[in-house]
Amino acid sequence: MVKNGFKVLDSDMHVHEPWDLWLNYIDPEFRDRAPVGTSKDPMDMNTAVEGRPVGFVTESNVRSHQEEQAHRIVEKDKAETMSEGVARGFDAVSQLHAMETEGLDAAVLLPTRGLAVAGVEFNDIRFASAVARAYNDWFHAYYLKKSPLFQGLGLIPLQEPAEAVKELRRIVEKLGFCGAMLASTGHTGHLGSKEYWPIYEEAHRLGCCLAIHGGAHEGLGMDY
């Protein structure tokens, strides 16, 4: 699918994760605490962690007439554009068809629901590690094993840098991820803080990438 002698790469192609991802993949010890979608609607990426909604801006139910018209047009367009993805549960086949439609030769796949969960400041380090492992195992099985055209960015538990280093090493060396995604918000320290340096040193050693991505707006004054 080379265009004018150039290959086309999407470096920020998001996936739509199922509402019950963690219920199916997390260690049994933590299943009763697993993050779950607040809705079974495949287009709804809102998620609850231990009963608390996290991550994305809650839409106001109050709109002007013009805003409501625009909203309906956007939602209708999204439904039509993503109809195959919705029908197929946004699986690898539908993702590849979307890439073909856009004329892409390869894509780096990033979390969506996972982006919200990555910004949660878990107090239980073992639980945080289990959440990241479960997500990465699902991502590998659902996408990376299905096509060499996919590259993936996984989750690592930043709450404990030593565990984050271990998970980064596992997903790159054993699961074939090209790196990890770091949520830009939700952490007690700045991402440039010294406590995170071991993660960056390990990424350098592995020769993998780390992506910083915004989008989890919880706690920034935009929740309502």
C-alpha positions as CSV (number, residue, x, y, z in Angstrom):
1,M,0.0,0.0,0.0
2,V,3.0,2.3,-0.6
3,K,2.0,5.8,-1.8
4,N,4.4,7.8,-4.0
5,G,7.2,5.6,-2.9
6,F,6.5,6.1,0.8
7,K,5.0,3.7,3.4
8,V,2.3,5.2,5.6
9,L,2.4,4.6,9.3
10,D,-0.3,5.6,11.9
11,S,1.6,6.1,15.2
12,D,-1.5,6.8,17.3
13,M,-4.3,4.3,16.3
14,H,-6.4,3.6,19.3
15,V,-8.2,0.3,20.1
16,H,-11.7,-0.1,21.6
17,E,-11.4,-2.5,24.5
18,P,-14.4,-4.6,25.6
19,W,-16.1,-3.7,28.9
20,D,-15.1,-7.0,30.5
21,L,-11.5,-7.2,29.5
22,W,-10.1,-7.3,33.0
23,L,-12.8,-9.7,34.2
24,N,-11.5,-12.2,31.7
25,Y,-7.7,-11.6,32.0
26,I,-6.8,-10.5,35.5
27,D,-5.4,-12.9,38.0
28,P,-8.2,-14.7,39.8
29,E,-7.0,-13.2,43.1
30,F,-8.1,-9.7,41.9
31,R,-11.2,-10.6,39.8
32,D,-13.6,-9.2,42.3
33,R,-11.8,-5.8,42.1
34,A,-11.2,-5.8,38.3
35,P,-11.9,-2.6,36.4
36,V,-15.1,-2.9,34.4
37,G,-16.8,-0.8,31.7
38,T,-19.7,1.3,33.1
39,S,-21.7,0.2,30.1
40,K,-21.7,-2.8,27.7
41,D,-22.0,-0.4,24.7
42,P,-18.9,-1.1,22.6
43,M,-18.6,2.6,21.8
44,D,-18.6,3.6,25.5
45,M,-15.0,3.6,26.9
46,N,-16.0,4.9,30.4
47,T,-14.6,2.6,33.1
48,A,-15.0,2.0,36.8
49,V,-12.2,1.0,39.1
50,E,-13.5,-0.5,42.4
51,G,-16.8,1.2,41.8
52,R,-15.4,4.6,41.0
53,P,-15.8,6.0,37.4
54,V,-12.4,7.1,36.0
55,G,-10.8,8.8,33.1
56,F,-13.0,10.7,30.7
57,V,-15.0,13.8,30.7
58,T,-18.7,13.3,31.7
59,E,-20.9,14.9,29.0
60,S,-23.4,17.4,30.1
61,N,-27.1,16.5,29.4
62,V,-27.8,20.2,28.8
63,R,-27.2,21.4,25.2
64,S,-28.4,24.2,23.0
65,H,-30.5,23.3,19.9
66,Q,-27.4,23.9,17.7
67,E,-25.2,21.8,20.0
68,E,-27.7,19.0,20.0
69,Q,-27.9,19.0,16.2
70,A,-24.1,18.9,15.8
71,H,-23.9,16.1,18.4
72,R,-26.4,14.0,16.5
73,I,-24.6,14.4,13.2
74,V,-21.3,13.4,14.8
75,E,-22.8,10.4,16.5
76,K,-24.5,9.3,13.3
77,D,-21.2,9.6,11.4
78,K,-19.3,7.6,14.1
79,A,-21.9,4.9,14.0
80,E,-21.7,4.5,10.3
81,T,-17.9,4.7,10.1
82,M,-17.4,2.2,12.9
83,S,-20.3,-0.1,12.1
84,E,-18.0,-3.0,11.2
85,G,-15.9,-2.5,14.3
86,V,-19.0,-2.5,16.5
87,A,-20.3,-5.6,14.9
88,R,-17.0,-7.5,15.2
89,G,-16.2,-6.2,18.7
90,F,-13.3,-4.1,17.3
91,D,-11.3,-7.2,16.6
92,A,-8.1,-7.5,14.6
93,V,-9.9,-8.0,11.3
94,S,-12.0,-4.8,11.7
95,Q,-8.8,-3.0,12.7
96,L,-7.0,-4.2,9.6
97,H,-10.0,-3.2,7.4
98,A,-9.9,0.3,8.9
99,M,-6.2,0.5,8.1
100,E,-6.8,-0.6,4.5
101,T,-9.5,2.0,4.1
102,E,-7.1,4.7,5.3
103,G,-4.3,3.4,3.1
104,L,-2.0,2.5,6.0
105,D,0.9,0.1,5.8
106,A,1.3,-0.4,9.6
107,A,0.0,1.1,12.8
108,V,1.0,1.5,16.4
109,L,-2.0,0.6,18.5
110,L,-2.6,2.5,21.7
111,P,-5.0,2.0,24.6
112,T,-8.3,3.9,25.0
113,R,-10.0,2.4,28.0
114,G,-6.6,1.4,29.2
115,L,-5.5,5.1,29.0
116,A,-8.1,6.0,31.6
117,V,-7.1,3.2,33.9
118,A,-3.4,4.0,33.5
119,G,-4.0,7.3,35.1
120,V,-5.4,5.9,38.3
121,E,-3.1,6.2,41.4
122,F,-3.6,2.7,42.8
123,N,-2.6,2.3,46.5
124,D,-2.2,-1.5,46.2
125,I,0.9,-2.1,44.1
126,R,0.2,-5.8,43.5
127,F,-3.3,-4.8,42.2
128,A,-1.8,-2.2,39.9
129,S,0.7,-4.7,38.5
130,A,-2.1,-7.2,38.0
131,V,-4.2,-4.6,36.1
132,A,-1.3,-3.9,33.8
133,R,-0.4,-7.5,33.2
134,A,-4.0,-8.4,32.4
135,Y,-4.3,-5.6,29.9
136,N,-1.1,-6.5,28.1
137,D,-2.0,-10.2,27.9
138,W,-5.4,-9.2,26.3
139,F,-3.7,-6.8,23.9
140,H,-1.2,-9.4,22.8
141,A,-3.8,-12.1,22.3
142,Y,-6.4,-9.8,20.6
143,Y,-4.1,-7.9,18.3
144,L,-0.4,-8.5,18.2
145,K,-0.7,-12.3,17.6
146,K,-3.0,-11.6,14.7
147,S,-1.0,-9.5,12.3
148,P,2.6,-8.3,11.9
149,L,1.2,-4.9,10.7
150,F,0.3,-4.1,14.3
151,Q,2.8,-2.6,16.8
152,G,1.5,-2.2,20.4
153,L,2.1,0.1,23.4
154,G,1.3,-1.6,26.7
155,L,0.6,-0.5,30.2
156,I,3.2,-0.5,33.1
157,P,2.5,0.1,36.8
158,L,4.1,3.5,37.4
159,Q,3.1,3.4,41.0
160,E,6.1,1.1,41.6
161,P,8.9,1.8,39.2
162,A,10.7,-1.5,39.9
163,E,7.5,-3.4,38.9
164,A,7.1,-1.2,35.9
165,V,10.6,-2.1,34.8
166,K,9.8,-5.8,35.0
167,E,6.5,-5.4,33.1
168,L,8.2,-3.3,30.4
169,R,10.9,-6.0,30.0
170,R,8.2,-8.7,29.8
171,I,6.0,-7.1,27.2
172,V,8.9,-6.1,24.9
173,E,11.0,-9.3,25.2
174,K,8.3,-11.9,25.5
175,L,5.1,-10.4,23.9
176,G,6.6,-8.3,21.1
177,F,5.3,-4.8,22.1
178,C,7.3,-1.9,20.8
179,G,7.1,-0.1,24.1
180,A,4.7,1.3,26.7
181,M,2.2,4.2,27.1
182,L,2.4,6.5,30.1
183,A,-0.6,8.5,31.0
184,S,0.2,12.2,31.4
185,T,-1.9,12.6,34.5
186,G,-2.9,10.8,37.6
187,H,0.6,10.3,39.1
188,T,1.9,11.7,42.4
189,G,5.2,12.7,40.9
190,H,6.1,14.4,37.7
191,L,7.1,12.1,34.9
192,G,10.6,13.7,34.9
193,S,11.0,12.8,38.6
194,K,14.1,10.8,39.6
195,E,11.9,7.9,40.8
196,Y,11.0,7.1,37.2
197,W,14.5,7.1,35.8
198,P,15.0,3.3,36.1
199,I,12.0,2.9,33.7
200,Y,13.7,5.2,31.2
201,E,17.0,3.5,31.6
202,E,15.4,0.1,31.0
203,A,13.6,1.4,27.9
204,H,17.0,2.7,26.6
205,R,18.5,-0.7,27.3
206,L,15.6,-2.5,25.5
207,G,15.7,-0.1,22.6
208,C,11.9,0.5,22.9
209,C,9.8,3.5,23.0
210,L,7.7,5.2,25.7
211,A,4.8,7.3,24.6
212,I,3.2,10.0,26.9
213,H,-0.5,10.4,26.0
214,G,-3.1,12.8,27.3
215,G,-6.8,12.1,27.5
216,A,-7.5,10.9,31.0
217,H,-9.1,14.1,32.3
218,E,-10.0,13.0,35.8
219,G,-9.1,15.5,38.6
220,L,-8.3,18.3,36.2
221,G,-11.5,20.2,36.8
222,M,-13.3,19.0,33.7
223,D,-15.1,16.0,35.2
224,Y,-18.5,17.7,35.1
